[in-house]
Amino acid sequence: MQDVTFFSPALNRNMPYRVYLPAKPVSGQKFPVVYLLHGGNGGFRDWSNYSDVARYAAPDNSGGLILVMPEGAFSYYMNAAEKPEDKYETYIVNDLISDVEERFPAAKGREGRAIVGISMGGFAALKLALSRPDLFVYVAALSPSIDILHRGLSPKRLGEWWRIRTIFGPSNSETRRTSDPFLLVQSANPVQTPYLFMTAGEQEPLLEPNQRFAARLRDHHFSYEFHTKPGGHNWTQWDAQLPGCFESLFKHLHPAN
């Protein structure tokens, strides 16, 4: 495990990320990369601090993986509609991927890349799967906050509502429509879209909207799977979903030699 800081032109500042490498890479060997997106109010250390994901970088798991955990603040990993300086999507898809592939023995190209996100990060993973199908061959969203653009104003969540407006723009704006997975799924090409893996806890509020979104994937003939397990919106439930997630991932991740 190591922490890296690099300059992001999109954000015009230094950004950190944490990376796990296979223990004993052979000279010249290239490894597929899995990008792990944290949730809202989290940080780039969350995946390593609260889950057992590090074991999947080991060489005995289909030859080994590079695991990359970027910092996303509370950005939904989007280019903010009302803060032009917060270009988090550009930072992820341009700056971060480029830095990882220059710095580490990372396989290049769609077939060697996957992205997995929890909650806020799960939303971003699905949005990228539907709007940028050229980037990843496999996308997993664990308890994605898939309905965030459809939540009404609540006095108890005024701060969250305002932050979401800053990121996505006003209700019914073009910036909202082009970032809404429920709308993107209607125009995305199922043949070109990465394989989608989704999960939700059986006791969490996001179960119902995730079930609705999974049904929409089914109706539009996407390649996907959707799983539930007992538990709430927390790392205990997400960690329990990882074995199934990575078992599926290894079936779809095929980096070019």
SULGI-V883449 format. One record per residue. N is the residue number from 1. OMEGA is omega in whole degrees, -180 to 180 (* if undefined). BURIAL is 1 if it has 16 or more other C-alpha atoms within 10 Angstrom, else 0. Layout:
# SULGI-V883449
<<N,OMEGA,BURIAL> <N,OMEGA,BURIAL>>
This chain:
# SULGI-V883449
<<1,174,0> <2,176,0> <3,-177,0> <4,171,0> <5,180,0> <6,-180,0> <7,177,0> <8,176,1> <9,-178,0> <10,-179,1> <11,179,1> <12,176,0> <13,177,0> <14,180,0> <15,180,1> <16,165,1> <17,179,1> <18,-177,1> <19,171,1> <20,178,1> <21,172,1> <22,-171,1> <23,-174,0> <24,-180,0> <25,177,0> <26,-179,0> <27,179,0> <28,-179,0> <29,177,0> <30,-176,1> <31,172,1> <32,-175,1> <33,174,1> <34,178,1> <35,-174,1> <36,-175,1> <37,180,1> <38,-179,1> <39,179,1> <40,-177,1> <41,177,0> <42,-179,1> <43,-172,1> <44,178,1> <45,-171,1> <46,-177,1> <47,-180,1> <48,-178,1> <49,-169,0> <50,180,0> <51,179,1> <52,-173,0> <53,-175,1> <54,-176,1> <55,-179,0> <56,173,1> <57,-176,1> <58,-177,1> <59,-178,1> <60,175,0> <61,177,0> <62,175,0> <63,177,1> <64,-180,1> <65,164,1> <66,179,1> <67,-176,1> <68,-175,1> <69,-176,1> <70,172,1> <71,-180,1> <72,-177,1> <73,174,0> <74,-171,1> <75,-169,1> <76,179,1> <77,-179,1> <78,167,1> <79,-171,1> <80,-178,1> <81,-174,1> <82,173,0> <83,-173,0> <84,-180,0> <85,-178,0> <86,-179,1> <87,-174,1> <88,178,1> <89,178,1> <90,177,1> <91,-179,1> <92,-169,1> <93,178,0> <94,-170,0> <95,-175,1> <96,-179,1> <97,179,1> <98,-179,0> <99,180,0> <100,-176,1> <101,175,0> <102,-171,0> <103,-172,0> <104,180,0> <105,-175,1> <106,173,1> <107,-180,1> <108,178,1> <109,-175,0> <110,-174,1> <111,-180,1> <112,-179,1> <113,173,1> <114,177,1> <115,-178,1> <116,-180,1> <117,174,1> <118,175,1> <119,177,1> <120,179,1> <121,176,1> <122,174,1> <123,-178,1> <124,180,1> <125,180,1> <126,178,1> <127,179,1> <128,179,1> <129,-175,1> <130,-177,1> <131,179,1> <132,-176,0> <133,180,1> <134,-170,0> <135,-171,1> <136,177,1> <137,-177,1> <138,-179,1> <139,178,1> <140,180,1> <141,-180,1> <142,-177,1> <143,-179,1> <144,177,1> <145,-169,1> <146,-175,1> <147,-171,1> <148,-179,1> <149,-178,1> <150,180,0> <151,179,0> <152,179,0> <153,179,0> <154,178,0> <155,-179,0> <156,-177,0> <157,-178,0> <158,-180,0> <159,178,0> <160,-180,0> <161,-178,1> <162,179,0> <163,179,0> <164,177,1> <165,180,1> <166,-178,0> <167,-170,1> <168,-178,1> <169,-178,1> <170,175,1> <171,178,0> <172,177,0> <173,178,0> <174,180,0> <175,175,1> <176,-176,1> <177,-178,1> <178,178,0> <179,-173,1> <180,-180,1> <181,179,1> <182,176,1> <183,-179,0> <184,-178,1> <185,-180,1> <186,-178,0> <187,-179,0> <188,179,1> <189,-178,1> <190,-179,1> <191,-178,0> <192,-175,0> <193,176,1> <194,173,1> <195,-174,1> <196,178,1> <197,-177,1> <198,176,1> <199,173,1> <200,176,1> <201,-175,1> <202,179,1> <203,-179,0> <204,-179,0> <205,-177,0> <206,180,1> <207,-174,1> <208,178,0> <209,176,1> <210,175,1> <211,179,1> <212,-180,0> <213,177,1> <214,177,1> <215,178,0> <216,174,0> <217,178,1> <218,-177,0> <219,-179,0> <220,170,0> <221,172,0> <222,173,1> <223,-174,0> <224,167,1> <225,-178,1> <226,-176,1> <227,172,1> <228,174,1> <229,174,0> <230,177,0> <231,-178,1> <232,-177,1> <233,-174,1> <234,-175,0> <235,177,0> <236,179,0> <237,-179,1> <238,179,1> <239,178,1> <240,179,0> <241,-173,1> <242,179,1> <243,178,0> <244,179,0> <245,-177,1> <246,172,1> <247,177,0> <248,-179,1> <249,-177,1> <250,178,0> <251,-173,0> <252,-176,1> <253,-177,1> <254,-178,1> <255,177,1> <256,179,0> <257,*,0>>
